[in-house]
Amino acid sequence: MDNVSVITMFTLSGLNGTANYRVTLFALTLLCYSVIWLVNVVIIVTIITDKCLHEPMYIFLCNLCINGLYGTAGFYPKFLIDLLSTTHVISYAGCLLQGFVIHSSVGADLSLLVLMAYDRYVAICRPLVYHSVMTKQRVCVFVFFAWLIPLYLLFLSTITTSRSRLCGSHIPKIYCVNSLIGRLACSASIDGIIIPAFNYTFYFGHFIFIVWSYIYMIRICLTSKDNMRKFMQTCVPHLFSLITFTVCVLFDLLYMRFNSKELSNHDQNFIAIEFLLIPPIFNPLIYGFKLTKIRHRIIQFMCSKRL
């Protein structure tokens, strides 16, 4: 039991074998992270500064972009440092913090996608009561709980993980994940099983609600050209975001569950960072190009700067 108390650092093994092109990876990663900041900040600032965009759909989108910055901040700075370092270690507290940020960001992403699906459901299926249902006060409450619930659930999960006695310090990934830290525990605890199971079930319920709402909306839209036009304009970007997010997270979960040894180290790393790379870049781009109000506002701003 003496070995348990001395574990203060974890070793990350995902970057083994990248020494020859570490500088190239650093440059590409820094470029990607800069693009993530650029596209998300543009959408956030556009929505905040334009009062015409202070509507539920755009408020939810603004929070989705903020969450993209929040989640990637838990990964990219540490990853960039590791790319320039010969040793890839992280402190115990830093590992728990990184896992908390990344996991809570995924939960908040799904919660915000649920709110966006609900907003479109009310707008298309119950248009007459939309403004009475989606009031500013109610939207603020929705956003508050969309952030609070993931933070609270992952706080409980992190506290449970931190109380485990560990018999190892090797994490076979390029960043920390609560489930991988839990596998290092000397013995399994009931809390360590119940809390993750509840979290997975809770967010699976989110996914089921989104799928149901879209099936219902598509059935309604097939009976009206006006509803179909509204669906194509505002729901397609959300549907694309949902599919991208689901596929990226599902690949990572399946990889962690089955941990295929047949995949190369590069493939494993790409699967691990998919949801930290693709959604944060593509979500702002898709919404920026597809939503007319945002696109026109950005074009007006760029034209005014040129003049």
VEXMARTI-640376 format. One record per residue (C-alpha): residue number from 0; residue in one letter; x, y, z; chain. Coordinates in nm, 4 decimals. Example, Ala and Ser with C-alpha at 12.3 -4.5 7.8 and 13.67 -1.06 7.14 Angstrom:
2
sevo, marti, x, y, z, mipa
0, A, 1.2300, -0.4500, 0.7800, A
1, S, 1.3670, -0.1060, 0.7140, A
This chain:
307
sevo, marti, x, y, z, mipa
0, M, 0.0000, 0.0000, 0.0000, A
1, D, 0.2982, 0.2320, 0.0297, A
2, N, 0.3179, 0.2625, -0.3484, A
3, V, -0.0326, 0.4067, -0.3544, A
4, S, 0.0531, 0.7264, -0.1678, A
5, V, 0.3554, 0.8198, -0.3807, A
6, I, 0.1741, 0.8431, -0.7161, A
7, T, 0.1780, 1.2163, -0.7868, A
8, M, 0.2500, 1.2067, -1.1627, A
9, F, 0.1021, 1.0219, -1.4591, A
10, T, 0.2839, 0.9231, -1.7752, A
11, L, 0.1077, 0.9786, -2.1078, A
12, S, 0.2136, 0.7377, -2.3807, A
13, G, 0.0215, 0.8555, -2.6862, A
14, L, 0.3140, 1.0507, -2.8347, A
15, N, 0.5620, 0.7637, -2.8424, A
16, G, 0.7269, 0.7413, -3.1828, A
17, T, 0.6636, 1.1026, -3.2916, A
18, A, 1.0122, 1.2414, -3.2188, A
19, N, 1.1111, 1.2703, -3.5868, A
20, Y, 0.8257, 1.5024, -3.6857, A
21, R, 0.7424, 1.6634, -3.3528, A
22, V, 0.8032, 2.0176, -3.4838, A
23, T, 0.5714, 1.9588, -3.7809, A
24, L, 0.3000, 1.8265, -3.5495, A
25, F, 0.3474, 2.1283, -3.3242, A
26, A, 0.3034, 2.3706, -3.6154, A
27, L, -0.0083, 2.1914, -3.7445, A
28, T, -0.1586, 2.1665, -3.3964, A
29, L, -0.0937, 2.5342, -3.3272, A
30, L, -0.2535, 2.6216, -3.6613, A
31, C, -0.5622, 2.4110, -3.5813, A
32, Y, -0.5946, 2.5625, -3.2352, A
33, S, -0.5623, 2.9135, -3.3811, A
34, V, -0.8339, 2.8360, -3.6368, A
35, I, -1.0589, 2.7016, -3.3589, A
36, W, -1.0187, 3.0256, -3.1662, A
37, L, -1.0688, 3.2414, -3.4761, A
38, V, -1.3890, 3.0837, -3.6078, A
39, N, -1.5504, 3.0464, -3.2661, A
40, V, -1.4636, 3.3979, -3.1482, A
41, V, -1.6019, 3.5431, -3.4731, A
42, I, -1.9395, 3.3734, -3.4136, A
43, I, -1.9428, 3.4650, -3.0415, A
44, V, -1.8603, 3.8320, -3.0990, A
45, T, -2.1044, 3.8567, -3.3900, A
46, I, -2.3923, 3.7235, -3.1804, A
47, I, -2.3073, 3.9280, -2.8703, A
48, T, -2.2650, 4.2616, -3.0526, A
49, D, -2.5698, 4.2335, -3.2803, A
50, K, -2.8978, 4.2756, -3.0891, A
51, C, -3.0886, 4.1287, -3.3831, A
52, L, -2.9197, 3.7969, -3.3057, A
53, H, -3.0290, 3.7907, -2.9414, A
54, E, -3.2746, 3.5111, -3.0126, A
55, P, -3.2843, 3.1634, -2.8525, A
56, M, -3.1295, 2.9802, -3.1469, A
57, Y, -2.8341, 3.2187, -3.1676, A
58, I, -2.7895, 3.2332, -2.7897, A
59, F, -2.7611, 2.8541, -2.7820, A
60, L, -2.5169, 2.8678, -3.0744, A
61, C, -2.3069, 3.1279, -2.8918, A
62, N, -2.2845, 2.9003, -2.5891, A
63, L, -2.1970, 2.6053, -2.8133, A
64, C, -1.8998, 2.8030, -2.9477, A
65, I, -1.7969, 2.9101, -2.5964, A
66, N, -1.8080, 2.5468, -2.4929, A
67, G, -1.5885, 2.4589, -2.7896, A
68, L, -1.3240, 2.6993, -2.6612, A
69, Y, -1.3655, 2.5674, -2.3064, A
70, G, -1.3212, 2.2023, -2.4023, A
71, T, -1.0248, 2.2567, -2.6340, A
72, A, -0.8521, 2.4696, -2.3676, A
73, G, -0.8353, 2.1548, -2.1574, A
74, F, -0.6367, 1.9725, -2.4248, A
75, Y, -0.4383, 2.1859, -2.6725, A
76, P, -0.2111, 2.3909, -2.4390, A
77, K, -0.0888, 2.0762, -2.2611, A
78, F, -0.0606, 1.8872, -2.5911, A
79, L, 0.1476, 2.1647, -2.7479, A
80, I, 0.3842, 2.1574, -2.4496, A
81, D, 0.4157, 1.7781, -2.4766, A
82, L, 0.5039, 1.8026, -2.8460, A
83, L, 0.8116, 2.0090, -2.7581, A
84, S, 0.9062, 1.7970, -2.4581, A
85, T, 1.0944, 1.4686, -2.4393, A
86, T, 0.8963, 1.3554, -2.1334, A
87, H, 0.5182, 1.3370, -2.1386, A
88, V, 0.3980, 1.3561, -1.7812, A
89, I, 0.1171, 1.5337, -1.6003, A
90, S, 0.0564, 1.5915, -1.2325, A
91, Y, -0.2184, 1.4054, -1.0476, A
92, A, -0.4222, 1.7231, -0.9957, A
93, G, -0.3587, 1.8354, -1.3528, A
94, C, -0.4758, 1.4999, -1.4849, A
95, L, -0.8005, 1.5194, -1.2879, A
96, L, -0.8544, 1.8784, -1.4040, A
97, Q, -0.7929, 1.7898, -1.7679, A
98, G, -1.0327, 1.4965, -1.7490, A
99, F, -1.2938, 1.7159, -1.5809, A
100, V, -1.2708, 1.9913, -1.8437, A
101, I, -1.2809, 1.7574, -2.1439, A
102, H, -1.5631, 1.5398, -2.0069, A
103, S, -1.7769, 1.8320, -1.8867, A
104, S, -1.7328, 1.9981, -2.2256, A
105, V, -1.8694, 1.6879, -2.3979, A
106, G, -2.1670, 1.6857, -2.1590, A
107, A, -2.2344, 2.0566, -2.2102, A
108, D, -2.2115, 2.0084, -2.5866, A
109, L, -2.4828, 1.7453, -2.5796, A
110, S, -2.6989, 1.9531, -2.3416, A
111, L, -2.6761, 2.2548, -2.5739, A
112, L, -2.7583, 2.0390, -2.8762, A
113, V, -3.0693, 1.9212, -2.6885, A
114, L, -3.1726, 2.2834, -2.6288, A
115, M, -3.1189, 2.3673, -2.9954, A
116, A, -3.3294, 2.0664, -3.0973, A
117, Y, -3.6051, 2.1698, -2.8555, A
118, D, -3.5935, 2.5282, -2.9856, A
119, R, -3.6370, 2.4090, -3.3453, A
120, Y, -3.9116, 2.1672, -3.2377, A
121, V, -4.1138, 2.4493, -3.0818, A
122, A, -4.0448, 2.6857, -3.3749, A
123, I, -4.1588, 2.4353, -3.6386, A
124, C, -4.4194, 2.2217, -3.4624, A
125, R, -4.5714, 2.4858, -3.2300, A
126, P, -4.5007, 2.8223, -3.3996, A
127, L, -4.7993, 3.0022, -3.2441, A
128, V, -4.6683, 2.9564, -2.8897, A
129, Y, -4.2975, 2.9903, -2.9706, A
130, H, -4.2485, 3.3377, -2.8210, A
131, S, -4.4461, 3.2516, -2.5090, A
132, V, -4.2477, 2.9296, -2.4549, A
133, M, -3.8980, 3.0515, -2.5458, A
134, T, -3.8935, 3.3682, -2.3360, A
135, K, -3.5647, 3.5361, -2.2415, A
136, Q, -3.6023, 3.4293, -1.8789, A
137, R, -3.6659, 3.0676, -1.9756, A
138, V, -3.3766, 3.0660, -2.2224, A
139, C, -3.1446, 3.1943, -1.9484, A
140, V, -3.2620, 2.9145, -1.7174, A
141, F, -3.2098, 2.6563, -1.9924, A
142, V, -2.8559, 2.7793, -2.0604, A
143, F, -2.7744, 2.7925, -1.6890, A
144, F, -2.8713, 2.4286, -1.6363, A
145, A, -2.7076, 2.3212, -1.9638, A
146, W, -2.3796, 2.4305, -1.8042, A
147, L, -2.4532, 2.3459, -1.4414, A
148, I, -2.5634, 1.9844, -1.4816, A
149, P, -2.2564, 1.8625, -1.6794, A
150, L, -2.0218, 2.0483, -1.4445, A
151, Y, -2.1941, 1.8976, -1.1406, A
152, L, -2.2063, 1.5426, -1.2783, A
153, L, -1.8433, 1.5477, -1.3839, A
154, F, -1.7444, 1.7075, -1.0533, A
155, L, -1.8964, 1.4070, -0.8753, A
156, S, -1.7211, 1.1700, -1.1131, A
157, T, -1.3869, 1.3470, -1.0629, A
158, I, -1.4236, 1.3432, -0.6843, A
159, T, -1.4990, 0.9705, -0.6974, A
160, T, -1.1935, 0.9094, -0.9154, A
161, S, -0.9703, 1.1167, -0.6865, A
162, R, -1.0674, 0.9022, -0.3867, A
163, S, -0.9537, 0.5793, -0.5529, A
164, R, -0.6315, 0.4125, -0.4432, A
165, L, -0.4119, 0.3803, -0.7495, A
166, C, -0.1691, 0.1017, -0.8281, A
167, G, -0.0292, 0.2460, -1.1512, A
168, S, 0.0630, 0.5727, -1.3200, A
169, H, 0.0639, 0.4897, -1.6933, A
170, I, -0.2151, 0.6340, -1.9118, A
171, P, -0.2126, 0.4963, -2.2709, A
172, K, -0.3446, 0.8153, -2.4262, A
173, I, -0.2338, 1.1682, -2.5154, A
174, Y, -0.4634, 1.3212, -2.2525, A
175, C, -0.6255, 1.2192, -1.9260, A
176, V, -0.9617, 1.0452, -1.9119, A
177, N, -1.1452, 0.9595, -1.5908, A
178, S, -1.2186, 0.6056, -1.7044, A
179, L, -0.8497, 0.5367, -1.7716, A
180, I, -0.7545, 0.6771, -1.4316, A
181, G, -1.0222, 0.4525, -1.2784, A
182, R, -0.8632, 0.1467, -1.4416, A
183, L, -0.5479, 0.2187, -1.2416, A
184, A, -0.7389, 0.1739, -0.9150, A
185, C, -0.6227, -0.1107, -0.6934, A
186, S, -0.9828, -0.2188, -0.6462, A
187, A, -1.3149, -0.1248, -0.8024, A
188, S, -1.5589, 0.0841, -0.5998, A
189, I, -1.9368, 0.0936, -0.6255, A
190, D, -1.9317, 0.4728, -0.6675, A
191, G, -1.6855, 0.4352, -0.9530, A
192, I, -1.9374, 0.2130, -1.1325, A
193, I, -2.2701, 0.3790, -1.0454, A
194, I, -2.1785, 0.7407, -1.1232, A
195, P, -2.0343, 0.6777, -1.4735, A
196, A, -2.3268, 0.4453, -1.5502, A
197, F, -2.5729, 0.7174, -1.4483, A
198, N, -2.3876, 0.9782, -1.6580, A
199, Y, -2.3895, 0.7579, -1.9679, A
200, T, -2.7589, 0.6792, -1.9218, A
201, F, -2.8460, 1.0443, -1.8608, A
202, Y, -2.6770, 1.1644, -2.1800, A
203, F, -2.8040, 0.8706, -2.3813, A
204, G, -3.1480, 1.0024, -2.2881, A
205, H, -3.0422, 1.3382, -2.4342, A
206, F, -2.9521, 1.1676, -2.7601, A
207, I, -3.2833, 0.9789, -2.7738, A
208, F, -3.4743, 1.3066, -2.7233, A
209, I, -3.2860, 1.4728, -3.0103, A
210, V, -3.3532, 1.1791, -3.2446, A
211, W, -3.7228, 1.1756, -3.1495, A
212, S, -3.7576, 1.5517, -3.1998, A
213, Y, -3.6045, 1.5348, -3.5452, A
214, I, -3.8177, 1.2424, -3.6546, A
215, Y, -4.1244, 1.4357, -3.5401, A
216, M, -4.0081, 1.7576, -3.7118, A
217, I, -3.9406, 1.5803, -4.0402, A
218, R, -4.2917, 1.4286, -4.0351, A
219, I, -4.4413, 1.7755, -3.9789, A
220, C, -4.2243, 1.9393, -4.2445, A
221, L, -4.3275, 1.6894, -4.5110, A
222, T, -4.6790, 1.8358, -4.4969, A
223, S, -4.5756, 2.1994, -4.5495, A
224, K, -4.3345, 2.3671, -4.7909, A
225, D, -4.2894, 2.6597, -4.5531, A
226, N, -4.1925, 2.4298, -4.2675, A
227, M, -3.9582, 2.2359, -4.4962, A
228, R, -3.7863, 2.5597, -4.5983, A
229, K, -3.7481, 2.6564, -4.2324, A
230, F, -3.6171, 2.3098, -4.1529, A
231, M, -3.3573, 2.3169, -4.4315, A
232, Q, -3.2368, 2.6619, -4.3321, A
233, T, -3.2076, 2.6260, -3.9543, A
234, C, -3.2130, 2.2532, -3.8723, A
235, V, -2.9655, 2.1154, -4.1251, A
236, P, -2.6656, 2.2871, -3.9563, A
237, H, -2.7810, 2.1533, -3.6201, A
238, L, -2.8308, 1.8053, -3.7635, A
239, F, -2.4840, 1.8156, -3.9172, A
240, S, -2.3354, 1.9257, -3.5830, A
241, L, -2.5155, 1.6431, -3.4045, A
242, I, -2.3990, 1.3772, -3.6504, A
243, T, -2.0392, 1.5043, -3.6424, A
244, F, -2.0339, 1.5201, -3.2633, A
245, T, -2.1953, 1.1765, -3.2220, A
246, V, -1.9641, 1.0016, -3.4675, A
247, C, -1.6497, 1.1564, -3.3160, A
248, V, -1.7455, 1.0757, -2.9564, A
249, L, -1.8703, 0.7279, -3.0485, A
250, F, -1.5417, 0.6405, -3.2192, A
251, D, -1.3482, 0.7488, -2.9104, A
252, L, -1.5769, 0.5567, -2.6732, A
253, L, -1.5576, 0.2400, -2.8835, A
254, Y, -1.1808, 0.2657, -2.9044, A
255, M, -1.1478, 0.3047, -2.5267, A
256, R, -1.3888, 0.0164, -2.4712, A
257, F, -1.2270, -0.2345, -2.7067, A
258, N, -0.8744, -0.0828, -2.7297, A
259, S, -0.7800, -0.2452, -3.0612, A
260, K, -0.4086, -0.3221, -3.0826, A
261, E, -0.4281, -0.3440, -3.4618, A
262, L, -0.4529, 0.0333, -3.5000, A
263, S, -0.1316, 0.2281, -3.5465, A
264, N, -0.0284, 0.4898, -3.2937, A
265, H, -0.1215, 0.7665, -3.5394, A
266, D, -0.4727, 0.6256, -3.5914, A
267, Q, -0.5225, 0.5938, -3.2165, A
268, N, -0.4191, 0.9560, -3.1625, A
269, F, -0.6497, 1.0797, -3.4397, A
270, I, -0.9466, 0.8913, -3.2951, A
271, A, -0.8635, 1.0370, -2.9523, A
272, I, -0.8667, 1.4004, -3.0719, A
273, E, -1.1487, 1.3815, -3.3302, A
274, F, -1.4113, 1.5395, -3.1052, A
275, L, -1.1577, 1.8040, -2.9959, A
276, L, -1.0750, 1.8959, -3.3553, A
277, I, -1.3631, 1.8450, -3.5969, A
278, P, -1.6719, 1.9832, -3.4102, A
279, P, -1.4967, 2.2980, -3.2725, A
280, I, -1.3890, 2.3930, -3.6262, A
281, F, -1.6845, 2.2791, -3.8357, A
282, N, -1.9693, 2.3925, -3.6082, A
283, P, -1.8939, 2.7675, -3.6408, A
284, L, -1.8198, 2.7310, -4.0126, A
285, I, -2.1411, 2.5425, -4.0872, A
286, Y, -2.3589, 2.7803, -3.8848, A
287, G, -2.1748, 3.0837, -4.0183, A
288, F, -2.2272, 2.9839, -4.3809, A
289, K, -2.5775, 2.8388, -4.3484, A
290, L, -2.7573, 3.0824, -4.1152, A
291, T, -2.8418, 3.3884, -4.3209, A
292, K, -2.8414, 3.6471, -4.0418, A
293, I, -2.4974, 3.5492, -3.9140, A
294, R, -2.3513, 3.5261, -4.2640, A
295, H, -2.4829, 3.8695, -4.3624, A
296, R, -2.3622, 4.0265, -4.0370, A
297, I, -2.0096, 3.8894, -4.0852, A
298, I, -2.0028, 4.0028, -4.4496, A
299, Q, -2.1202, 4.3525, -4.3498, A
300, F, -1.8489, 4.3754, -4.0868, A
301, M, -1.5776, 4.2662, -4.3330, A
302, C, -1.6990, 4.5080, -4.6009, A
303, S, -1.7103, 4.7987, -4.3551, A
304, K, -1.3510, 4.7265, -4.2504, A
305, R, -1.2375, 4.7332, -4.6137, A
306, L, -1.4019, 5.0703, -4.6681, A
